[in-house]
Amino acid sequence: MDRESPPSTRARFRPEALFKPQRIALLGADSEIGGQILTNLAAGGFQGEIYQVGRAVPLPNLAAFPDLASLPVAPDLAILALAPEEIDAALAGLAARGTFAAIVPGPMPQLDLGAMARARGVRVLGPNAFGIAVPAIGLNATRAHLPPRPGRMAVVVQSGALARAIMDWAEPNGVGFSHIVGIGGNADIGFGLVLDWLSRDPGTGLILLALRRIRNRRAFLSAARAAARLRPVVALREGGRLADPSGMADGAMEAALRRAGILPLSGLEDVLAAAETLTRAKPVRGEALAIAANAIGLGRLAADAALRSGLALAKFAHATQAALHLTLRGQAEEMDVPESGPVYVNPGAPIRLAEVTSVLAGAEEVGGVLALHAPVGFADATELAALAAAVQAARAPVLVCAMGETTGAEHRKALASANAPVFATPEQAVRGFLHLVQHRRSRAAARELPSSQVLHIAPDREQVAALFREARAQGRAALREDEALAVLAAYGIPVVPTRRAEAAEDAAAAAGVLGFPVVLKGCRPDYRSFAPIHLDLPDPAAVQAAAQAMLGADENRPQGLLVQRQVARARQLMICLQEDAMFGPVIGFGLGGSVAMALQDLALDLPPLNLPLARALMARSRAARLLALPNGQMAPSAEAVAEALVRISQLIVDFPEIADLVIDPLFVDFTGVLAADAWLRLRPPGERAYLAIPPYPENLVRHCEIGGERLVIRPIRPEDAEAHAAFFKRLSPEDVRYRFFTSLRELPPEMMARLTQIDYEREMAFIAVREETGETIGVARLVREPATAEAEFAVVVQPDAKGKGVATRLMQEVLDWAKSQGVQEVYGEILAENAPMLGFVRHLGFTLRHLPGQEDVLEARLLLGERA
């Protein structure tokens, strides 16, 4: 065997080797970077073994060896603080020893580290990696300037300087870390693999991402979405506005984060607020904030900050007001208890602020409480101790603002040590509560099940393909306006009746066919170019005169004429498709016409869109007000706009060679929508868009006959939630226990969303649906294990579909999908008493074995290369 290039070593990588190593080897400790990492390793209290390899003067008390070959055993993790020309040989040596995880902390100019890592089969963090710290196990393999304290916040950054800044800021604020991971240039290991590990780590309560460049948009969003289902994930972007002053890149980033369930942050102060609340505070019960303060001015500042942030102040019920009256009775300054707004507590009573806080936290109408404390001196310690106890005992989240620096800093340190979410200013505290509210909203959105309504689109794809072929044959990347409108019509979007003309006489004739009044426009080469336009032309003579004037102009002479039927007065909207450098195609929606040109204010989202996502995109835009009824609900015509957005989304899925598309204006009135102008540009031949979110895999839909009835075997989709819930209710209690290893009467909404809203590259679920009734009768599911070539399966069919071959067909489809995705081995756990399932998997070729220590559970495994 060639030791320089061992086969399939990449499949041997284990994430534990990177995040929970037992043996670490450091190569290049004589360099400045290597020496710093070695010092941090030695001082961190790491309980495993540390090997110094090739160091001229090794540190005492640490094992030292001249080279990799002399190591007694293979290290789990290697740190390569080497010169660029030494990296390849070091990677080859690691693979030969059986080490498949490495950190490259130094810069590697002109070196394709990713290709080198793939060739050698070693997963690499770097180049310019800050390193990895896991304080709970004493691991500090970083270039940090101070030791990180243990805590529950995981930080994943690309910039080492930013990592040091966050650590330096966290220390005096009492924030600790479960992990610090600096991926650097992410040539190989990026955000996706790190997020997969952190999402499963029980010691991580909050994940902070500091984003600069995402190398694999689809892998990032896939892992981010999976992580955000399990714990709060927040993200800070550095340099977004610097790179794109228009704000489009930031808008695309926010759209991507929103789809993944991640909360975007605006700066380092937001990091503090998120760390305090999302790791220490209880979840909010509602969105109304109650404020208690021992200083009137502080309460007013906090109330103003809350209202500016769009938060509501709690309106107190009569019972709450009565309880507050009793608690506040005897204050030196008698004050009425407000129906809403800050509750003032006289600072002379040491524990009264804590008592009022407890009353507010127990009120059902209160989502959370902000307790504001200004130092008074003589009773501060007593009051703050009582507040800390109130925080722990409260049912609702209680956030504390301890003002001041001379004494306030000490007060905050004491509260933090008592695990209370504590802040230095009212504004910071309000931001903290806002983060709790936003996290609650994102979790609610993740649990929200879309209706079963699916917009069935039957486009004329061949007509669109023919238009694109004709344009390319003529050497054009941009379609003419009439061609772009024809593309929209082929996808079912209503367009204004349009005719193209080259001469004035042709324009008059076209107008006669369309019917008067008409609009005459000069064709323009792109969206932002100027072209003359004449409205309300009443007859052929007026059309011909206007056309002659346009064609005879010396300046702004159009490249042909367009005649359109005049549209009645209507609202003007815009739909556009743009390319973001990081996330690919982005759909924009907003106001159209001259207003859009002036404001450049669009709401953004990523394709693919379904109807619920399209409606949410519309609701985030300024144009939402134009589509709203007096009661705040969307007007009926808004549904036509949502359908147009979904159709545009399907267009880019079907034709990824589209580079840009603008529909402006899209007229909307009570009858529906009409596209009046459209511009479409194609990518260079052979170039295709790569969507950040994989679309629904229509190519995997199968129609077949099984057991005498017509079935559709297809991937599950979010709109199947209602049918899937009904399918679950038709399962027998025994089937449910066999499938979930427990008794369930119904699936909670969050689990149902998890089962139906899947990432089609990370997992797959095929369902069997009766063509006649639309009833789901079976499902087979396969979930890939991150960073491995394994996947876990599950299959279940309802009682009346058993014994007919439905389960076999579902498993065939899911195993074929697994092979297409590079999965090498499929496994599943089966209760030992589930004899029918054991016989079923044996028939499919699975091998069975008892799991150690679990005599009631068997593991079934199948090597896909061994399938008959």
Secondary structure by P-SEA (a helix, b strand, c coil): ccccccccccccccccccccccbbbbcccccaaaaaaaaaaaaccccbbbbbcccccccccbbbbcccccccccccbbbccccccaaaaaaaaaaaacccbbbbcccccccaaaaaaaaaccccccccccbbbbccccccccccccccccccbbbbbccaaaaaaaaaaaaaabbbbcbbbbbcccccccaaaaaaaaaacccccbbbbbccccccaaaaaaaaaaaaacbbbbbbbcccccccccaaaaaaaaaaaaaabbbbbccaaaaaaaaacccccccccccbbbbbcccaaaaaaaaaaaaaaccccccccaaaaaaaaaaacccccccccccccbbbbccccccaaaaaaaaaaacccccbbbbbbccccccaaaaaaaaaaaaaacccbbbbbbcccaaaaaaaaaaaaacccccccaaaaaaaaaaaaaaaaaaaaaaccccccccccccaaaaaaaaaaaaaaaccccccaaaaaaaaaaaccccccccccccaaaaaaaaaaacccbbbbcccccccbbbbbbcccccaaaaaaaaaaaaacccccccbbbbbccccbbbbbbbbbbbbccccbbbbbccccaaaaaccbbbbbcccccaaaaaaaaaaccccccccccccccccaaaaaaaaaaaaaaaaaacccccbbbcccccccccbbbbcbbbbbbccccbbbbbcccccccccbbbbbcccbbbbbccccccaaaaaaaaaaaccaaaaaaacccccccccaaaaaaacccccccbbbbbbbccccccccbbbbbbbcccccbbbbbbbbcccccccaaaaaaaaaaaaaaaaacccbbbbcccccaaaaaaaaaaabbbbbbccccccbbbbbbcccccc
